Amino acid sequence: MTGIITDAVGIGLVVAGLVSDTVAVIVVGTITAGVGLFVIGEGVSGWCVLRALGVKTPL
């Protein structure tokens, strides 16, 4: 769910940036959408970057 919400926010920012012709908003939206895709990939694969870095997270 987090990845889907993050993707939706990122796409919304990109659209808002295109409408308002603001490059900074487009860049932030693109990065946000990329993070959302990464989170979705983590969920699909069952891998967690925080656990890989040694952070103790609840299962």
VENPESUL-V373214 format. One record per residue. N is the residue number from 1. SS is DSSP state (H for helix, E for strand, L for the rest). D_CENTER is the distance of its C-alpha to the mean C-alpha in Angstrom with 1 decimal. Layout:
n = <N & N>
ss = <SS & SS>
d_center = <D_CENTER & D_CENTER>
This chain:
n = <1 & 2 & 3 & 4 & 5 & 6 & 7 & 8 & 9 & 10 & 11 & 12 & 13 & 14 & 15 & 16 & 17 & 18 & 19 & 20 & 21 & 22 & 23 & 24 & 25 & 26 & 27 & 28 & 29 & 30 & 31 & 32 & 33 & 34 & 35 & 36 & 37 & 38 & 39 & 40 & 41 & 42 & 43 & 44 & 45 & 46 & 47 & 48 & 49 & 50 & 51 & 52 & 53 & 54 & 55 & 56 & 57 & 58 & 59>
ss = <L & H & H & H & H & H & H & H & H & H & H & H & H & H & H & H & H & H & H & H & L & L & H & H & H & H & H & H & H & H & H & H & H & H & H & H & H & H & H & H & H & H & H & H & H & L & L & L & H & H & H & H & L & L & L & L & L & L & L>
d_center = <11.1 & 8.3 & 6.0 & 8.1 & 8.2 & 4.7 & 5.5 & 8.8 & 8.4 & 7.0 & 9.9 & 12.1 & 11.8 & 12.6 & 15.5 & 16.7 & 16.8 & 18.7 & 21.0 & 21.7 & 21.8 & 19.8 & 18.4 & 16.5 & 14.5 & 13.8 & 12.6 & 10.3 & 9.0 & 8.7 & 7.0 & 4.3 & 4.5 & 5.0 & 2.7 & 2.3 & 5.6 & 6.4 & 6.4 & 8.3 & 10.4 & 11.2 & 12.4 & 14.4 & 16.0 & 16.7 & 15.8 & 14.3 & 13.7 & 15.3 & 18.3 & 18.6 & 19.0 & 21.6 & 20.2 & 22.0 & 19.8 & 21.5 & 21.4>
